[in-house]
Amino acid sequence: MKTWFLLPVFLFLGTFCPSKAANILCLVSTAQHNNPGWSKPLVDALVANGHTLLVISTAPNPEPKKQVDGLLYYHLPNDYDVMKKHFIREDTQEYQEMMTLKQLLVWYEVLLGSCRSILNSGTMNSLMPELTAQLAVDFDLIITDVTHGMECLMDAVPMWRSKPVLGLSAGKLTPDLISLVQAENTISPARTPHYISEMPKKMSFWNRLHNHIMYYAEPLIRLVVINPVLNGLVTTENAYPNLQLVLLNTHPVLDYVQNLPPGVIEVGGLHIKSEVNPLPTYIQEFTEKFIDGIVYINMPYIEYMKGQGRQALIKMILNNPSCGFIWNVEQLKQMPPEISNLLTLNVNQSLQQDILAKPYVKGFLNHGDSFSLLEAVHNGVPLVVLPLKLEEFNNAQRVMERKLGVVVQTNGFNQKTLSNALKQILDDESFTNALYQAQLKFRTRPQSALKLALWHVEQLIREPRFYKDFAQTEALTQNFFVAHSVDVMIVPFIILLAVAVNLGHLVIVLFTRGSKAQQVPKEKEELKGEVPKKRKKVKKNSKSGAPLNITLKEESTDLIEDLNEEILKGEKQLLDEEEKPSLEKKED
């Protein structure tokens, strides 16, 4: 931990002592829905600092329009679409909801589907000889996109283990990323909602139970499902490279606050431009017509919402004629009709940032991807979020908790709920106030996200072993019971269990004795209530010391007495009969 005190010194020296030019390899194999082009600002900044970069990327439009000195770019297609594969029905072409536990399987299936798409493509096969020659060069640093916790292209890089590797993640902190950076797992399922769940910040018992199941199911899924299939595509060891550092696209204003390992640095908003461009003339003229401002719409999957998504947006636009609407229709199959207060555009990421930066933009409708949400926070634009897949549900929950916007649930989506959500963000000032505070915190930093990322990249080039002591490799060797102190907690548990058993036994003994003590007085009272029989005196017939059966003795004594009485009565009767004649004679 003492090394952290040197960071300000290195920051100060780094501004005046730029590092020497380095040879850097950048690998990005993620599918389009993970926005593989979000790292382009970092690539441009490294090239501007004089470094030489070989970029192998799946980003759709990152290739420079003209040749740039120090940049060699290869584009690889990755056509994997998680929405069409798992969330849109083939027969009806409608969106289908999915339970969270099943989405966890989808999250890991994306790894396999994305790898298959890029490794089995014709472009990859045709470029493989040339890439093999290019990858044989000695690199000073390897930058790889590990958003899903692995990298498919690392298998083609020989001798990568001897080079420092820096990971870029467009998502949240996950246990998979922590294992790659060889750090202690700081994620607590009791406090940290799972990154693809919509668990609230204050979780109930059942929320925590569900959350634990989500986290503890991940290693099982990787072991049983992912690794066996992955072995047929790439070498497992190469797919999970050891990282010296991870740059994470998160920020506390949007994501939950948690303890980050030393080897994880937050660079939320890395893709956001430092300077925006003026809008084209025709867009600027359109925005000036509306007194209530502009609402920007980027919902590429709205057409699949129960067959009414497109109509819901059109009715919402017609019901708000004083607002202007800019609709990104880049991925729509059917264009909306011409409406006086609607402008349809094919908007790329750069133009979207230019639009959101304008002060007259009063609302932003989207599906809840991290990049769009960070852009909205950066520019203070209230949100209407319709989450559809994976981490979007977690993002939407954070937006609702921080009052940055309104969330429309898929099971209750219709024209009325969408219009009500828009009305809330336009009329309720609490959203504007919350966004102002979030914008202030997001923009107030010692360094911008890009400068911070650039400093760490160049520091890793200058001193490859600088981050070595930040890893806690011994934590990875511990099993589950040791890592979670289960073995230590067994001792007090056994002691408490023994105390509880003894106390329980004592209570039972006292209770049973008390019940017996209560029964004895009752028996005595019953005996007192009965009239005792008068016992007749029993003559002692035996002088022997042998024990006698008292019951039999009493019965025999009674019989003898009765018999004696009968004998006495008989004798008396006989005497009376004998005396009777003599009396009669005397009378005569």
FILUMPA-544396 format. One record per residue (C-alpha): x negated, y negated, z; residue number from 1. Coordinates in steps of 0.25 Angstrom, whole numbers, plus 5000, padded with zeros to 4 digits. Layout:
N
{node {X,Y,Z},NUM}
...
This chain:
588
{node {5000,5000,5000},1}
{node {4988,4991,5002},2}
{node {4986,4990,4987},3}
{node {4999,4982,4986},4}
{node {4992,4970,4992},5}
{node {4983,4969,4980},6}
{node {4995,4967,4970},7}
{node {4995,4952,4972},8}
{node {4980,4951,4969},9}
{node {4981,4960,4957},10}
{node {4993,4952,4952},11}
{node {4985,4939,4954},12}
{node {4973,4945,4947},13}
{node {4981,4951,4936},14}
{node {4986,4938,4931},15}
{node {4972,4932,4929},16}
{node {4965,4945,4925},17}
{node {4972,4952,4914},18}
{node {4969,4967,4912},19}
{node {4961,4972,4900},20}
{node {4969,4977,4888},21}
{node {4974,4991,4890},22}
{node {4979,5002,4882},23}
{node {4993,5005,4886},24}
{node {5003,5016,4882},25}
{node {5018,5014,4884},26}
{node {5028,5025,4883},27}
{node {5043,5023,4883},28}
{node {5051,5035,4879},29}
{node {5065,5031,4886},30}
{node {5078,5031,4878},31}
{node {5085,5018,4874},32}
{node {5095,5018,4885},33}
{node {5083,5016,4895},34}
{node {5078,5004,4887},35}
{node {5064,5008,4883},36}
{node {5061,4994,4878},37}
{node {5062,4988,4892},38}
{node {5047,4989,4893},39}
{node {5044,4981,4881},40}
{node {5041,4968,4888},41}
{node {5030,4975,4896},42}
{node {5024,4981,4883},43}
{node {5024,4967,4877},44}
{node {5017,4961,4889},45}
{node {5006,4972,4889},46}
{node {5003,4969,4875},47}
{node {5003,4954,4877},48}
{node {4992,4956,4888},49}
{node {4983,4963,4878},50}
{node {4986,4978,4881},51}
{node {4987,4988,4870},52}
{node {5000,4996,4870},53}
{node {5005,5009,4864},54}
{node {5020,5009,4865},55}
{node {5028,5022,4863},56}
{node {5042,5018,4865},57}
{node {5057,5022,4862},58}
{node {5062,5007,4864},59}
{node {5071,5004,4852},60}
{node {5065,4990,4848},61}
{node {5052,4988,4855},62}
{node {5043,4989,4843},63}
{node {5036,4976,4840},64}
{node {5041,4970,4827},65}
{node {5026,4967,4823},66}
{node {5013,4973,4827},67}
{node {5008,4969,4841},68}
{node {4994,4970,4844},69}
{node {4991,4980,4856},70}
{node {5005,4987,4854},71}
{node {5007,5000,4847},72}
{node {5022,5004,4847},73}
{node {5028,5018,4844},74}
{node {5043,5019,4844},75}
{node {5049,5033,4848},76}
{node {5065,5035,4847},77}
{node {5072,5040,4859},78}
{node {5087,5041,4854},79}
{node {5092,5047,4868},80}
{node {5105,5041,4872},81}
{node {5109,5045,4886},82}
{node {5123,5038,4884},83}
{node {5127,5046,4872},84}
{node {5121,5059,4877},85}
{node {5128,5059,4891},86}
{node {5138,5047,4893},87}
{node {5145,5047,4880},88}
{node {5155,5058,4876},89}
{node {5152,5064,4862},90}
{node {5166,5066,4859},91}
{node {5173,5053,4863},92}
{node {5161,5044,4863},93}
{node {5165,5039,4876},94}
{node {5157,5036,4889},95}
{node {5158,5047,4899},96}
{node {5155,5045,4914},97}
{node {5145,5054,4921},98}
{node {5143,5057,4936},99}
{node {5130,5052,4942},100}
{node {5124,5066,4945},101}
{node {5126,5070,4930},102}
{node {5120,5057,4926},103}
{node {5107,5061,4934},104}
{node {5106,5073,4924},105}
{node {5107,5063,4913},106}
{node {5097,5054,4918},107}
{node {5087,5065,4918},108}
{node {5092,5071,4904},109}
{node {5088,5057,4898},110}
{node {5074,5061,4901},111}
{node {5075,5074,4892},112}
{node {5084,5067,4882},113}
{node {5075,5055,4880},114}
{node {5062,5064,4879},115}
{node {5069,5073,4869},116}
{node {5073,5061,4860},117}
{node {5059,5055,4860},118}
{node {5050,5067,4859},119}
{node {5059,5075,4848},120}
{node {5061,5062,4839},121}
{node {5055,5062,4825},122}
{node {5048,5049,4828},123}
{node {5040,5056,4840},124}
{node {5036,5068,4831},125}
{node {5031,5059,4820},126}
{node {5023,5049,4829},127}
{node {5017,5060,4838},128}
{node {5004,5061,4831},129}
{node {5002,5046,4831},130}
{node {5007,5045,4845},131}
{node {4997,5056,4849},132}
{node {4985,5048,4844},133}
{node {4990,5035,4850},134}
{node {4992,5042,4864},135}
{node {4978,5048,4864},136}
{node {4973,5034,4867},137}
{node {4967,5030,4880},138}
{node {4978,5022,4887},139}
{node {4975,5013,4900},140}
{node {4990,5014,4904},141}
{node {5003,5021,4901},142}
{node {5016,5015,4902},143}
{node {5028,5024,4902},144}
{node {5043,5023,4903},145}
{node {5048,5032,4914},146}
{node {5062,5027,4916},147}
{node {5067,5041,4918},148}
{node {5055,5046,4925},149}
{node {5047,5052,4914},150}
{node {5040,5050,4900},151}
{node {5042,5059,4888},152}
{node {5030,5052,4880},153}
{node {5019,5054,4891},154}
{node {5018,5068,4886},155}
{node {5011,5063,4873},156}
{node {5001,5055,4881},157}
{node {4988,5063,4884},158}
{node {4980,5059,4897},159}
{node {4991,5050,4903},160}
{node {4987,5055,4917},161}
{node {4974,5048,4917},162}
{node {4981,5035,4914},163}
{node {4989,5025,4922},164}
{node {5004,5027,4919},165}
{node {5015,5016,4921},166}
{node {5029,5019,4921},167}
{node {5041,5010,4917},168}
{node {5055,5013,4921},169}
{node {5067,5006,4916},170}
{node {5076,5012,4927},171}
{node {5076,5013,4942},172}
{node {5066,5020,4952},173}
{node {5069,5035,4952},174}
{node {5062,5046,4959},175}
{node {5056,5051,4946},176}
{node {5049,5038,4944},177}
{node {5044,5038,4958},178}
{node {5038,5052,4956},179}
{node {5031,5047,4943},180}
{node {5024,5036,4951},181}
{node {5021,5046,4962},182}
{node {5027,5038,4973},183}
{node {5035,5041,4985},184}
{node {5050,5042,4982},185}
{node {5056,5029,4988},186}
{node {5070,5032,4983},187}
{node {5080,5035,4994},188}
{node {5093,5042,4990},189}
{node {5099,5037,5003},190}
{node {5097,5022,4998},191}
{node {5094,5022,4984},192}
{node {5105,5025,4974},193}
{node {5101,5034,4963},194}
{node {5097,5027,4950},195}
{node {5108,5032,4941},196}
{node {5119,5032,4952},197}
{node {5129,5021,4956},198}
{node {5127,5023,4970},199}
{node {5129,5010,4979},200}
{node {5118,5004,4986},201}
{node {5125,5007,5000},202}
{node {5127,5022,4998},203}
{node {5137,5030,5005},204}
{node {5134,5044,5010},205}
{node {5140,5051,4998},206}
{node {5132,5041,4989},207}
{node {5119,5045,4996},208}
{node {5123,5059,4994},209}
{node {5125,5057,4979},210}
{node {5112,5049,4979},211}
{node {5104,5060,4985},212}
{node {5109,5070,4976},213}
{node {5106,5061,4964},214}
{node {5091,5059,4968},215}
{node {5089,5074,4973},216}
{node {5095,5079,4960},217}
{node {5084,5073,4952},218}
{node {5072,5082,4955},219}
{node {5081,5094,4952},220}
{node {5085,5089,4939},221}
{node {5071,5086,4935},222}
{node {5067,5100,4939},223}
{node {5078,5108,4934},224}
{node {5083,5100,4921},225}
{node {5072,5090,4916},226}
{node {5059,5096,4918},227}
{node {5062,5109,4911},228}
{node {5067,5102,4899},229}
{node {5056,5091,4899},230}
{node {5046,5102,4899},231}
{node {5050,5105,4885},232}
{node {5048,5091,4880},233}
{node {5036,5085,4887},234}
{node {5026,5089,4898},235}
{node {5033,5087,4911},236}
{node {5020,5081,4918},237}
{node {5019,5071,4907},238}
{node {5033,5067,4907},239}
{node {5032,5063,4922},240}
{node {5019,5055,4922},241}
{node {5013,5049,4935},242}
{node {5014,5034,4935},243}
{node {5006,5024,4942},244}
{node {5017,5014,4942},245}
{node {5031,5012,4938},246}
{node {5038,4999,4933},247}
{node {5052,4999,4936},248}
{node {5063,4991,4930},249}
{node {5071,4988,4942},250}
{node {5073,4976,4952},251}
{node {5080,4975,4965},252}
{node {5091,4965,4960},253}
{node {5097,4976,4952},254}
{node {5091,4989,4958},255}
{node {5092,4994,4972},256}
{node {5080,4990,4981},257}
{node {5071,5002,4984},258}
{node {5057,5005,4989},259}
{node {5048,5006,4976},260}
{node {5036,5015,4976},261}
{node {5023,5006,4975},262}
{node {5021,5012,4961},263}
{node {5035,5006,4956},264}
{node {5036,4992,4952},265}
{node {5049,4985,4948},266}
{node {5049,4977,4935},267}
{node {5064,4975,4933},268}
{node {5067,4967,4921},269}
{node {5054,4970,4914},270}
{node {5061,4970,4901},271}
{node {5067,4956,4903},272}
{node {5061,4945,4895},273}
{node {5054,4933,4902},274}
{node {5059,4923,4891},275}
{node {5072,4925,4883},276}
{node {5074,4920,4869},277}
{node {5085,4911,4864},278}
{node {5097,4918,4859},279}
{node {5100,4918,4844},280}
{node {5108,4906,4839},281}
{node {5121,4914,4836},282}
{node {5121,4920,4850},283}
{node {5118,4906,4856},284}
{node {5130,4900,4849},285}
{node {5139,4911,4853},286}
{node {5136,4909,4868},287}
{node {5138,4894,4868},288}
{node {5153,4896,4864},289}
{node {5158,4902,4878},290}
{node {5160,4894,4890},291}
{node {5160,4907,4899},292}
{node {5147,4912,4895},293}
{node {5143,4925,4888},294}
{node {5144,4939,4892},295}
{node {5134,4949,4886},296}
{node {5138,4964,4883},297}
{node {5129,4975,4882},298}
{node {5136,4988,4883},299}
{node {5132,4998,4872},300}
{node {5141,5009,4877},301}
{node {5153,5002,4879},302}
{node {5160,5008,4867},303}
{node {5160,5022,4875},304}
{node {5168,5017,4887},305}
{node {5181,5025,4885},306}
{node {5184,5019,4872},307}
{node {5187,5006,4878},308}
{node {5173,4999,4881},309}
{node {5173,4991,4868},310}
{node {5187,4987,4869},311}
{node {5185,4983,4883},312}
{node {5173,4974,4880},313}
{node {5181,4967,4868},314}
{node {5193,4964,4877},315}
{node {5184,4959,4888},316}
{node {5178,4949,4877},317}
{node {5192,4945,4872},318}
{node {5197,4942,4886},319}
{node {5185,4932,4889},320}
{node {5185,4923,4877},321}
{node {5177,4912,4885},322}
{node {5165,4921,4886},323}
{node {5156,4925,4875},324}
{node {5152,4940,4874},325}
{node {5139,4945,4868},326}
{node {5140,4960,4865},327}
{node {5128,4969,4862},328}
{node {5133,4978,4852},329}
{node {5120,4985,4848},330}
{node {5125,4999,4851},331}
{node {5140,4998,4849},332}
{node {5146,5007,4838},333}
{node {5158,4998,4835},334}
{node {5156,4983,4835},335}
{node {5166,4974,4843},336}
{node {5176,4965,4835},337}
{node {5172,4950,4833},338}
{node {5177,4942,4845},339}
{node {5174,4927,4846},340}
{node {5167,4928,4860},341}
{node {5159,4940,4856},342}
{node {5145,4941,4850},343}
{node {5140,4955,4846},344}
{node {5125,4957,4845},345}
{node {5115,4968,4844},346}
{node {5107,4964,4857},347}
{node {5093,4969,4860},348}
{node {5086,4968,4874},349}
{node {5079,4955,4871},350}
{node {5092,4948,4866},351}
{node {5100,4953,4878},352}
{node {5090,4947,4887},353}
{node {5091,4934,4879},354}
{node {5107,4934,4881},355}
{node {5107,4937,4895},356}
{node {5097,4926,4898},357}
{node {5107,4915,4894},358}
{node {5114,4908,4905},359}
{node {5128,4909,4899},360}
{node {5128,4924,4899},361}
{node {5138,4927,4910},362}
{node {5139,4942,4910},363}
{node {5132,4955,4905},364}
{node {5140,4968,4902},365}
{node {5131,4980,4901},366}
{node {5130,4995,4906},367}
{node {5120,4992,4917},368}
{node {5106,4996,4911},369}
{node {5095,4991,4920},370}
{node {5089,4982,4909},371}
{node {5102,4974,4906},372}
{node {5105,4972,4921},373}
{node {5091,4967,4924},374}
{node {5093,4957,4913},375}
{node {5106,4953,4918},376}
{node {5100,4950,4932},377}
{node {5088,4943,4926},378}
{node {5098,4933,4919},379}
{node {5109,4933,4930},380}
{node {5120,4939,4921},381}
{node {5132,4946,4928},382}
{node {5134,4960,4924},383}
{node {5146,4969,4920},384}
{node {5140,4984,4920},385}
{node {5146,4996,4914},386}
{node {5137,5007,4918},387}
{node {5137,5020,4910},388}
{node {5125,5029,4913},389}
{node {5114,5032,4922},390}
{node {5107,5021,4929},391}
{node {5117,5011,4924},392}
{node {5126,5015,4936},393}
{node {5116,5012,4946},394}
{node {5113,4998,4939},395}
{node {5128,4995,4939},396}
{node {5129,4998,4954},397}
{node {5118,4989,4958},398}
{node {5124,4978,4949},399}
{node {5137,4979,4957},400}
{node {5130,4980,4970},401}
{node {5122,4967,4968},402}
{node {5135,4960,4961},403}
{node {5127,4958,4948},404}
{node {5139,4962,4940},405}
{node {5151,4971,4939},406}
{node {5151,4986,4936},407}
{node {5162,4992,4927},408}
{node {5163,5007,4930},409}
{node {5165,5016,4918},410}
{node {5176,5024,4924},411}
{node {5184,5011,4925},412}
{node {5180,5004,4912},413}
{node {5190,4997,4904},414}
{node {5193,4983,4898},415}
{node {5199,4978,4911},416}
{node {5187,4982,4920},417}
{node {5177,4976,4910},418}
{node {5184,4963,4909},419}
{node {5185,4962,4924},420}
{node {5170,4964,4926},421}
{node {5167,4953,4916},422}
{node {5176,4944,4923},423}
{node {5170,4947,4937},424}
{node {5156,4943,4932},425}
{node {5161,4931,4925},426}
{node {5169,4925,4937},427}
{node {5162,4930,4949},428}
{node {5151,4921,4953},429}
{node {5146,4932,4963},430}
{node {5139,4939,4952},431}
{node {5132,4927,4947},432}
{node {5127,4924,4961},433}
{node {5122,4938,4963},434}
{node {5115,4938,4949},435}
{node {5109,4925,4952},436}
{node {5102,4931,4965},437}
{node {5098,4944,4957},438}
{node {5092,4935,4946},439}
{node {5084,4927,4955},440}
{node {5078,4939,4962},441}
{node {5076,4946,4949},442}
{node {5068,4935,4943},443}
{node {5061,4931,4955},444}
{node {5048,4939,4955},445}
{node {5033,4937,4957},446}
{node {5032,4942,4943},447}
{node {5041,4946,4931},448}
{node {5044,4960,4929},449}
{node {5035,4960,4916},450}
{node {5023,4954,4923},451}
{node {5024,4963,4935},452}
{node {5025,4975,4925},453}
{node {5013,4970,4917},454}
{node {5005,4967,4930},455}
{node {5007,4982,4934},456}
{node {5004,4987,4920},457}
{node {4990,4980,4919},458}
{node {4987,4983,4934},459}
{node {4988,4998,4931},460}
{node {4979,4996,4919},461}
{node {4969,4989,4927},462}
{node {4969,4998,4938},463}
{node {4975,5012,4935},464}
{node {4974,5017,4949},465}
{node {4980,5004,4956},466}
{node {4993,5011,4958},467}
{node {4988,5025,4961},468}
{node {4989,5023,4976},469}
{node {5004,5018,4974},470}
{node {5008,5032,4971},471}
{node {5011,5042,4983},472}
{node {5008,5055,4976},473}
{node {5009,5063,4989},474}
{node {5024,5059,4990},475}
{node {5026,5067,4977},476}
{node {5020,5080,4983},477}
{node {5030,5080,4995},478}
{node {5042,5089,4994},479}
{node {5056,5084,4996},480}
{node {5056,5088,5011},481}
{node {5043,5081,5014},482}
{node {5046,5069,5006},483}
{node {5059,5066,5013},484}
{node {5054,5070,5027},485}
{node {5064,5082,5028},486}
{node {5053,5091,5034},487}
{node {5051,5080,5045},488}
{node {5065,5078,5047},489}
{node {5068,5093,5050},490}
{node {5061,5092,5063},491}
{node {5070,5081,5070},492}
{node {5082,5088,5063},493}
{node {5078,5101,5070},494}
{node {5077,5094,5083},495}
{node {5090,5087,5081},496}
{node {5097,5100,5077},497}
{node {5091,5108,5089},498}
{node {5096,5096,5099},499}
{node {5110,5097,5092},500}
{node {5111,5112,5093},501}
{node {5107,5111,5108},502}
{node {5117,5100,5111},503}
{node {5128,5108,5103},504}
{node {5125,5120,5111},505}
{node {5125,5112,5124},506}
{node {5139,5106,5121},507}
{node {5145,5120,5117},508}
{node {5140,5125,5131},509}
{node {5145,5114,5139},510}
{node {5158,5114,5131},511}
{node {5160,5129,5133},512}
{node {5157,5129,5148},513}
{node {5166,5117,5150},514}
{node {5177,5125,5143},515}
{node {5175,5137,5152},516}
{node {5174,5128,5165},517}
{node {5188,5122,5161},518}
{node {5194,5136,5159},519}
{node {5190,5141,5173},520}
{node {5198,5130,5181},521}
{node {5210,5133,5172},522}
{node {5210,5147,5175},523}
{node {5209,5143,5190},524}
{node {5221,5134,5189},525}
{node {5229,5145,5182},526}
{node {5226,5155,5193},527}
{node {5230,5144,5203},528}
{node {5244,5142,5197},529}
{node {5247,5157,5198},530}
{node {5253,5163,5211},531}
{node {5243,5172,5217},532}
{node {5249,5186,5220},533}
{node {5248,5190,5235},534}
{node {5238,5201,5236},535}
{node {5240,5213,5246},536}
{node {5229,5217,5255},537}
{node {5221,5228,5250},538}
{node {5215,5238,5260},539}
{node {5201,5242,5258},540}
{node {5202,5257,5255},541}
{node {5187,5259,5251},542}
{node {5175,5256,5259},543}
{node {5166,5260,5248},544}
{node {5157,5249,5242},545}
{node {5161,5253,5228},546}
{node {5167,5242,5219},547}
{node {5182,5243,5217},548}
{node {5191,5239,5206},549}
{node {5199,5228,5212},550}
{node {5210,5228,5202},551}
{node {5212,5243,5204},552}
{node {5211,5242,5219},553}
{node {5221,5231,5220},554}
{node {5231,5239,5211},555}
{node {5229,5252,5219},556}
{node {5231,5244,5232},557}
{node {5244,5238,5227},558}
{node {5249,5252,5223},559}
{node {5245,5258,5237},560}
{node {5252,5247,5244},561}
{node {5265,5249,5236},562}
{node {5264,5264,5238},563}
{node {5262,5262,5253},564}
{node {5275,5253,5253},565}
{node {5283,5263,5246},566}
{node {5278,5274,5255},567}
{node {5282,5265,5267},568}
{node {5296,5262,5261},569}
{node {5298,5277,5259},570}
{node {5293,5281,5273},571}
{node {5302,5270,5279},572}
{node {5314,5275,5271},573}
{node {5312,5290,5276},574}
{node {5311,5285,5290},575}
{node {5324,5278,5289},576}
{node {5330,5290,5283},577}
{node {5325,5299,5295},578}
{node {5329,5289,5305},579}
{node {5343,5287,5300},580}
{node {5349,5301,5305},581}
{node {5343,5299,5319},582}
{node {5350,5285,5320},583}
{node {5363,5291,5315},584}
{node {5362,5302,5326},585}
{node {5359,5291,5337},586}
{node {5371,5283,5333},587}
{node {5380,5296,5333},588}
